[in-house]
Amino acid sequence: MSTPQNPDDGNMPQDPSDPQNPYAPTPPPYVAPSTPPPAVPPPAAPYGETPPAYPQQPAYGQQPAYGQQPAYPQQGYPQYGPPAPAQPSKGMAIAALIIAFLGCTVIGALVAIPLAVVVLVRSRGGENHGKGLAISAIIVALVSLAVTVVSVVALGLFISGLTDVNDLEAGDCITANGLTDAKADTIDTIKTVSCSDKHDGEVLATTTVTADMAKDFSSMDPSTTCGPAIDAAGKTALLTEDINVTALTGASPEEGDNIACVAYNADGSKLTSRLGT
């Protein structure tokens, strides 16, 4: 039979947490919490120099102030310069060139040249406002002016070379539109030329329009009107079957106007000398 153990017996197991228990585990030795080593002050700057500033680190756990975001490196983007300036307008130069071409008159040239000059003045600053077009407009305008002037002078000389019926005299050799054309209703552009040159007719004699003739000159017969004058000039023998005679006067003859009795070849061919020579 087993004997119950005395609770005071030393062989009786003890509570491990009882400090009186000799068999309780020995607690680990107390270790004081480690402390950070004292901060080492930065080395002193040489005399007369300002010590370098050290960036201050935010306290542990401190958050940035409200509304502030931490700085991040920004991604680089290509930079684009301002747009290139627009090309200066060439409208005035184009207008000057068009006017110079289409005007073809003194007025067109007088408008185109000032416009082109304005363009050239503006282009002196280095910008191209249509300098080439302006120069072309000036050239075209000057050519147009020259052609116009030459044409006017030539027309004036031609008109000045024409002869009025009232100025014709016996013995004059003339050229005239419609003189040798039997179908022509009028005779115009009368011009006196040398009788040795080719000409349309020769004035055999002259007379004047009487009051009766002035009333209805278109119904007068040239032979009746010019016959007496040619006889008086002694040139009746020149009138042959190959020669016709017409009486030239103004479109609306009045009493006293000149009548030129002109002889010409019946077949319409040109004369090359005086009749009868």
Order of alpha helices (4+ residues) and beta strands (2+ residues): alpha-alpha-alpha-beta-beta-beta-alpha-alpha-beta-beta
